């Protein structure tokens, strides 16, 4: 059985104090950056409808805690609308700075180690959804498809749940606005439609009913210009959300985008960009494109490392979900597994190790301070160690950022990849 990985947070505070929710998600995506949907909800009042919700597209940089957030959807009822901001800890851990009240947050990311997207629920040819609306507030993505008036229809809706009195509200985010939602016995329902399929992605771990899984995937490409497979077999009628990210250099030179795809008769009829967040050095044109070839959904992106996350309303078996997470290899080197290591930095110097024999480059405040050749590494069991004492020229009063890279040759080219593995801060 596959393991579901989620990046969830919950916290509450009384009026008028802001609410800070620490999330098990890091904005430093490494090569390829990251693209994530952050779903927030807040219940703050005495009435069942007094809730607010917001969904963000979050772009994560390569390193150095660079990130940016764009609001994609927001909805509220009552006195207060959503007032959400983000900050990070020193190591890049994401923190929601939200409104007073009871806050719930979930991150759906194209980085599998933080959120592998496998907590969605699929409902086929039924009207009852696994979403209980009296849940203390929540935000839900629902991917829909079916037959309406003898035509294939697709849509993606956002649903804001109240916390009592059966209060909820649905809004179309993209597609055909023919799906009607209502409440019965505290659960959300959809009016009957032929050959219906619904994928439900909620911002809390409280969906009820049978765990029927929808197909999701998380993949990556050494070069986005090469077509990458998102889905091996596309259904005749389906809806997809695709999270795309790309990096071109280091730090914050990244791009992120969210797309919605509608498929009729096995062909893409709509590929709509719902949101974009890119660095000024990344092209501002239509960055990612999609096509279906021999039943396979392909994506093509930018030069350099790209990363993808896909949500769908297609059914999936456990075997398919175990095979659709393909991010174990290193994007910068093309090697099947990533280089691991550790570094310790003090005011006297630094020491560390790498899991493979490699040149090691140390940067002090974005400038190369030392390159440790392979000959100077010392082997200790399965690791290679290195160390350095700061010189008088390198020492100065203040806070310094020390970054350590393992320099590896790319297995698919002659390019030498600087693989960022460790970032540390030191005060001299």
C-alpha positions as CSV (number, residue, x, y, z in Angstrom):
1,X,0.0,0.0,0.0
2,X,1.3,3.5,-0.9
3,X,1.8,6.0,1.9
4,X,-0.2,9.2,1.8
5,X,2.0,12.3,2.5
6,X,0.2,15.6,3.3
7,X,1.4,19.0,4.3
8,X,-1.3,20.1,6.7
9,X,-1.6,22.8,9.4
10,X,-4.2,23.8,12.0
11,X,-4.2,26.6,14.5
12,X,-6.5,29.0,16.2
13,X,-6.4,32.4,18.0
14,X,-8.9,34.8,19.5
15,X,-9.8,38.2,18.1
16,X,-7.9,40.3,17.3
17,X,-4.7,38.3,17.3
18,X,-3.2,37.0,14.0
19,X,-2.9,33.3,13.6
20,X,0.4,31.6,12.7
21,X,0.2,28.1,11.3
22,X,3.5,26.2,10.7
23,X,3.3,23.8,7.8
24,X,5.5,20.7,7.1
25,X,6.5,22.2,3.7
26,X,9.7,23.9,2.6
27,X,9.8,26.6,-0.1
28,X,13.2,25.5,-1.3
29,X,12.4,23.2,-4.2
30,X,15.9,22.8,-5.4
31,X,16.4,22.2,-9.1
32,X,13.1,22.7,-10.9
33,X,11.7,24.9,-8.1
34,X,8.2,24.0,-7.0
35,X,4.5,24.9,-7.7
36,X,1.9,24.3,-5.0
37,X,-1.7,25.0,-4.3
38,X,-2.2,26.3,-0.7
39,X,-5.8,25.9,0.4
40,X,-6.7,28.0,3.5
41,X,-10.0,28.2,5.4
42,X,-11.0,30.1,8.6
43,X,-14.0,30.0,10.8
44,X,-14.3,32.9,13.1
45,X,-17.9,33.7,14.0
46,X,-21.0,32.4,15.7
47,X,-23.0,31.9,12.6
48,X,-22.6,28.8,10.4
49,X,-21.8,30.8,7.3
50,X,-19.1,33.1,8.9
51,X,-16.1,31.5,7.2
52,X,-13.6,32.6,4.6
53,X,-11.4,30.7,2.2
54,X,-8.6,31.4,-0.2
55,X,-6.4,29.3,-2.6
56,X,-2.9,30.4,-3.6
57,X,-0.5,29.4,-6.3
58,X,2.8,29.3,-4.4
59,X,6.1,29.4,-6.3
60,X,9.1,28.0,-4.5
61,X,12.6,29.0,-5.5
62,X,15.7,26.8,-5.8
63,X,17.2,27.8,-2.4
64,X,17.7,30.8,-0.1
65,X,14.0,30.8,1.0
66,X,12.8,32.6,-2.1
67,X,9.0,32.2,-2.7
68,X,6.1,34.1,-4.1
69,X,2.3,33.6,-3.7
70,X,-0.6,34.6,-6.1
71,X,-4.2,34.4,-5.0
72,X,-6.2,32.1,-7.4
73,X,-9.6,32.0,-5.6
74,X,-11.1,33.6,-2.5
75,X,-14.6,33.6,-1.0
76,X,-16.2,34.5,2.3
77,X,-19.5,35.3,4.0
78,X,-19.9,37.4,7.2
79,X,-17.9,40.3,8.5
80,X,-14.4,39.3,7.6
81,X,-12.8,38.2,4.3
82,X,-9.6,36.2,4.0
83,X,-6.5,38.1,5.1
84,X,-3.7,35.6,4.5
85,X,0.1,36.2,4.2
86,X,3.1,33.9,4.3
87,X,6.5,33.9,6.0
88,X,9.2,31.3,6.4
89,X,11.5,30.1,9.1
90,X,15.3,30.4,8.6
91,X,15.4,27.0,7.0
92,X,12.5,27.8,4.6
93,X,9.6,26.1,6.4
94,X,6.4,27.8,5.3
95,X,4.2,29.6,7.9
96,X,0.7,30.9,7.2
97,X,0.0,34.3,8.8
98,X,-3.7,34.2,8.9
99,X,-6.8,35.8,10.3
100,X,-7.9,35.2,13.9
101,X,-10.3,32.3,14.3
102,X,-9.8,28.6,13.6
103,X,-7.6,28.1,10.5
104,X,-7.0,25.0,8.4
105,X,-4.4,24.8,5.7
106,X,-3.3,22.1,3.2
107,X,-0.6,22.2,0.6
108,X,-0.9,20.3,-2.7
109,X,2.5,20.4,-4.3
110,X,4.4,19.1,-7.3
111,X,7.1,18.1,-4.9
112,X,6.3,14.5,-3.8
113,X,8.3,14.4,-0.6
114,X,6.0,17.1,1.0
115,X,2.7,16.3,-0.5
116,X,2.2,13.3,-2.8
117,X,-1.4,14.3,-3.7
118,X,-2.8,10.8,-3.0
119,X,-5.4,11.9,-0.5
120,X,-8.1,12.8,-3.1
121,X,-11.4,10.8,-3.2
122,X,-13.1,9.6,-6.4
123,X,-16.9,9.4,-6.8
124,X,-18.4,7.7,-9.9
125,X,-22.0,7.6,-11.0
126,X,-23.3,8.8,-7.7
127,X,-24.7,12.0,-6.2
128,X,-23.3,11.9,-2.6
129,X,-19.8,13.3,-2.1
130,X,-17.6,12.4,0.9
131,X,-17.6,16.0,2.1
132,X,-19.5,16.8,5.3
133,X,-20.3,20.5,5.2
134,X,-20.7,21.0,8.9
135,X,-17.0,20.5,9.6
136,X,-15.8,23.7,11.2
137,X,-15.0,25.4,7.9
138,X,-13.1,24.1,4.9
139,X,-12.1,24.6,1.2
140,X,-12.5,21.9,-1.4
141,X,-11.5,21.4,-5.1
142,X,-13.9,19.3,-7.1
143,X,-12.9,18.1,-10.6
144,X,-16.1,17.1,-12.6
145,X,-16.9,15.4,-15.8
146,X,-20.0,13.8,-17.3
147,X,-22.7,13.9,-20.0
148,X,-25.2,16.8,-20.0
149,X,-27.8,17.3,-22.8
150,X,-25.9,14.6,-24.7
151,X,-22.7,16.5,-24.6
152,X,-19.5,15.9,-22.7
153,X,-18.9,18.5,-20.0
154,X,-16.1,19.2,-17.6
155,X,-15.5,21.7,-14.8
156,X,-13.5,22.5,-11.7
157,X,-15.4,23.9,-8.7
158,X,-14.3,25.4,-5.4
159,X,-16.6,24.7,-2.4
160,X,-16.5,26.7,0.9
161,X,-17.9,24.8,3.8
162,X,-19.4,26.4,6.9
163,X,-19.2,24.9,10.4
164,X,-22.9,24.5,11.3
165,X,-26.4,25.0,9.9
166,X,-25.5,23.2,6.6
167,X,-23.9,26.4,5.2
168,X,-21.8,26.0,2.1
169,X,-21.2,27.7,-1.3
170,X,-19.9,26.4,-4.6
171,X,-18.2,28.5,-7.3
172,X,-17.1,27.6,-10.8
173,X,-13.3,28.0,-11.2
174,X,-13.3,26.9,-14.9
175,X,-15.3,24.9,-17.4
176,X,-19.0,24.1,-17.9
177,X,-21.2,25.5,-15.2
178,X,-23.8,22.7,-15.3
179,X,-23.0,20.9,-12.1
180,X,-25.4,21.8,-9.2
181,X,-24.5,21.2,-5.6
182,X,-26.8,20.8,-2.6
183,X,-26.8,19.5,1.0
184,X,-28.6,16.4,2.2
185,X,-28.1,14.9,5.6
186,X,-25.1,17.2,6.2
187,X,-23.2,15.9,3.1
188,X,-22.6,17.7,-0.2
189,X,-24.4,16.2,-3.1
190,X,-24.4,16.8,-6.9
191,X,-27.6,16.7,-9.0
192,X,-27.6,13.5,-11.1
193,X,-25.7,13.6,-14.4
194,X,-24.9,10.8,-16.8
195,X,-21.5,9.1,-16.6
196,X,-20.4,11.4,-13.8
197,X,-17.0,11.4,-12.1
198,X,-15.9,13.7,-9.3
199,X,-12.5,14.0,-7.7
200,X,-12.6,15.6,-4.3
201,X,-9.5,17.3,-2.8
202,X,-10.1,18.8,0.6
203,X,-8.0,21.0,2.8
204,X,-8.5,18.8,5.8
205,X,-8.2,15.1,6.7
206,X,-11.9,14.6,7.4
207,X,-13.4,13.2,4.1
208,X,-15.7,10.3,4.9
209,X,-16.8,7.2,3.0
210,X,-15.0,4.7,0.8
211,X,-11.4,5.5,-0.2
212,X,-11.8,5.3,-3.9
213,X,-8.6,6.8,-5.4
214,X,-8.3,9.2,-8.3
215,X,-5.2,9.2,-10.5
216,X,-2.5,11.7,-9.6
217,X,1.1,11.9,-10.7
218,X,4.3,13.8,-9.8
219,X,7.1,13.7,-12.4
220,X,10.1,15.7,-13.4
221,X,12.3,16.4,-16.5
222,X,16.0,17.1,-16.8
223,X,15.1,19.5,-19.6
224,X,11.5,20.8,-19.9
225,X,11.8,21.1,-23.7
226,X,11.7,17.3,-23.8
227,X,8.1,16.0,-23.7
228,X,7.3,14.4,-20.3
229,X,4.5,11.8,-19.7
230,X,1.9,12.9,-17.1
231,X,-0.6,10.1,-17.6
232,X,-0.1,6.9,-19.5
233,X,-3.7,6.3,-20.4
234,X,-6.2,9.2,-20.7
235,X,-9.9,8.6,-20.3
236,X,-12.4,9.6,-23.0
237,X,-13.8,12.3,-20.8
238,X,-11.7,13.8,-18.0
239,X,-10.6,16.9,-16.1
240,X,-7.1,17.7,-15.0
241,X,-5.3,20.3,-12.9
242,X,-1.5,20.5,-13.6
243,X,1.1,22.2,-11.4
244,X,4.2,23.2,-13.4
245,X,7.4,24.7,-12.2
246,X,10.8,25.4,-13.8
247,X,14.2,26.8,-12.7
248,X,16.8,28.5,-14.8
249,X,19.8,29.1,-12.6
250,X,19.8,29.4,-8.8
251,X,17.8,31.0,-6.1
252,X,14.6,32.6,-7.2
253,X,14.9,32.4,-11.0
254,X,11.9,30.1,-11.2
255,X,8.5,30.0,-12.8
256,X,5.2,28.3,-11.7
257,X,1.8,27.9,-13.3
258,X,-1.5,26.2,-12.8
259,X,-3.4,24.7,-15.8
260,X,-6.9,23.2,-16.2
261,X,-7.3,20.6,-19.0
262,X,-10.6,19.3,-20.3
263,X,-10.6,16.1,-22.4
264,X,-13.5,15.0,-24.7
265,X,-13.3,11.8,-26.7
266,X,-9.7,11.4,-25.7
267,X,-8.6,14.8,-27.0
268,X,-7.8,18.0,-25.3
269,X,-10.5,20.6,-25.9
270,X,-9.4,23.1,-23.3
271,X,-6.0,23.9,-21.9
272,X,-6.5,27.0,-19.7
273,X,-3.9,28.7,-17.6
274,X,-5.6,29.5,-14.3
275,X,-2.7,31.3,-12.7
276,X,1.0,32.1,-13.2
277,X,3.8,33.3,-11.0
278,X,7.2,33.8,-12.6
279,X,10.5,35.5,-12.0
280,X,11.2,38.5,-14.3
281,X,14.0,36.5,-16.0
282,X,11.6,33.7,-16.9
283,X,9.7,34.0,-20.2
284,X,6.2,35.5,-19.7
285,X,4.7,33.7,-22.7
286,X,2.7,30.4,-22.8
287,X,5.4,28.5,-21.0
288,X,3.9,25.0,-20.8
289,X,2.0,23.1,-23.6
290,X,0.0,19.8,-23.5
291,X,-0.9,17.2,-26.0
292,X,-2.3,13.6,-26.1
293,X,-0.3,11.2,-28.2
294,X,-1.4,7.5,-28.5
295,X,-3.6,8.0,-25.4
296,X,-0.7,9.5,-23.3
297,X,-0.9,13.0,-21.8
298,X,2.4,14.8,-22.5
299,X,3.7,18.2,-21.3
300,X,6.5,20.3,-22.7
301,X,8.0,23.2,-20.8
302,X,11.1,25.4,-20.5
303,X,14.8,24.8,-20.9
304,X,16.3,23.4,-17.8
305,X,14.9,21.3,-14.9
306,X,11.1,21.1,-14.7
307,X,8.7,19.6,-12.2
308,X,5.1,18.6,-12.6
309,X,2.1,17.6,-10.4
310,X,-1.2,16.3,-11.8
311,X,-4.6,16.0,-10.2
312,X,-7.4,14.2,-12.1
313,X,-10.9,12.7,-11.9
314,X,-9.8,9.4,-13.4
315,X,-9.9,6.2,-11.3
316,X,-6.6,4.7,-10.2
317,X,-5.5,1.5,-8.7
318,X,-2.9,1.2,-5.9
319,X,-0.4,-0.1,-8.4
320,X,-0.9,2.9,-10.7
321,X,-0.4,5.3,-7.8
322,X,2.7,3.6,-6.6
323,X,4.2,3.9,-10.1
324,X,3.1,7.5,-10.8
325,X,5.5,9.2,-8.3
326,X,8.7,9.5,-10.3
327,X,10.9,12.1,-8.6
328,X,13.6,9.9,-7.0
329,X,16.4,10.7,-9.4
330,X,18.4,13.9,-9.3
331,X,17.3,16.6,-11.7
332,X,20.7,18.3,-12.0
333,X,22.9,15.2,-12.5
334,X,20.5,12.7,-14.0
335,X,21.7,10.1,-11.5
336,X,19.1,7.6,-10.3
337,X,19.5,8.6,-6.7
338,X,20.3,12.0,-5.1
339,X,23.5,12.9,-3.3
340,X,23.2,13.2,0.4
341,X,25.4,14.8,3.0
342,X,25.8,17.0,6.0
343,X,27.6,20.2,7.0
344,X,28.4,22.0,10.3
345,X,29.4,25.7,10.3
346,X,30.9,27.6,13.2
347,X,32.8,30.9,13.6
348,X,36.1,28.8,13.3
349,X,35.3,26.9,10.1
350,X,33.2,24.2,8.7
351,X,33.2,20.4,8.3
352,X,30.9,18.0,6.5
353,X,30.6,14.9,4.3
354,X,29.0,13.8,1.1
355,X,27.7,10.4,0.1
356,X,29.7,10.2,-3.1
357,X,33.2,11.1,-4.0
358,X,32.8,14.6,-5.6
359,X,34.3,18.0,-5.8
360,X,32.9,20.2,-3.1
361,X,32.3,23.9,-3.7
362,X,31.8,26.2,-0.7
363,X,30.2,29.6,-1.2
364,X,30.4,32.4,1.3
365,X,27.8,35.1,0.7
366,X,27.3,34.1,-2.9
367,X,31.0,34.0,-3.7
368,X,33.1,30.9,-4.1
369,X,35.4,30.6,-1.1
370,X,36.9,27.1,-1.5
371,X,36.8,24.2,-3.9
372,X,37.7,20.9,-2.3
373,X,39.1,18.5,-4.9
374,X,38.3,14.8,-4.7
375,X,41.9,14.1,-3.7
376,X,41.5,16.1,-0.5
377,X,38.4,14.2,0.6
378,X,38.9,11.6,3.3
379,X,36.9,8.4,3.1
380,X,35.3,7.2,6.3
381,X,33.2,4.1,5.5
382,X,30.5,5.0,3.0
383,X,31.0,8.8,3.1
384,X,33.7,11.3,2.2
385,X,34.6,14.0,4.7
386,X,36.0,17.6,4.3
387,X,36.8,20.5,6.5
388,X,38.2,24.1,6.4
389,X,39.3,26.7,8.9
390,X,38.3,30.3,8.1
391,X,41.2,32.6,7.1
392,X,41.5,36.1,8.4
393,X,40.5,37.4,5.0
394,X,37.2,35.4,5.1
395,X,36.3,36.5,8.6
396,X,34.2,39.6,9.2
397,X,31.7,40.7,11.8
398,X,28.1,40.0,10.8
399,X,25.7,37.3,9.6
400,X,27.0,35.2,6.7
401,X,25.3,32.6,4.4
402,X,27.4,29.5,3.8
403,X,26.3,27.2,0.9
404,X,27.9,23.9,0.1
405,X,27.6,22.2,-3.4
406,X,28.6,18.8,-4.6
407,X,29.8,19.1,-8.2
408,X,28.6,16.1,-10.2
409,X,28.8,15.4,-14.0
410,X,25.4,15.1,-15.7
411,X,24.9,11.5,-16.9
412,X,23.1,12.7,-20.0
413,X,25.5,15.4,-21.1
414,X,28.9,16.9,-20.4
415,X,27.5,19.6,-18.2
416,X,28.9,19.7,-14.6
417,X,26.0,20.2,-12.2
418,X,26.4,22.2,-9.0
419,X,24.1,20.4,-6.6
420,X,23.0,22.5,-3.7
421,X,22.6,20.2,-0.7
422,X,23.2,22.3,2.4
423,X,22.6,25.9,3.5
424,X,23.8,27.3,6.8
425,X,24.1,30.6,8.6
426,X,26.9,31.7,10.8
427,X,27.5,34.8,12.9
428,X,31.1,35.8,13.3
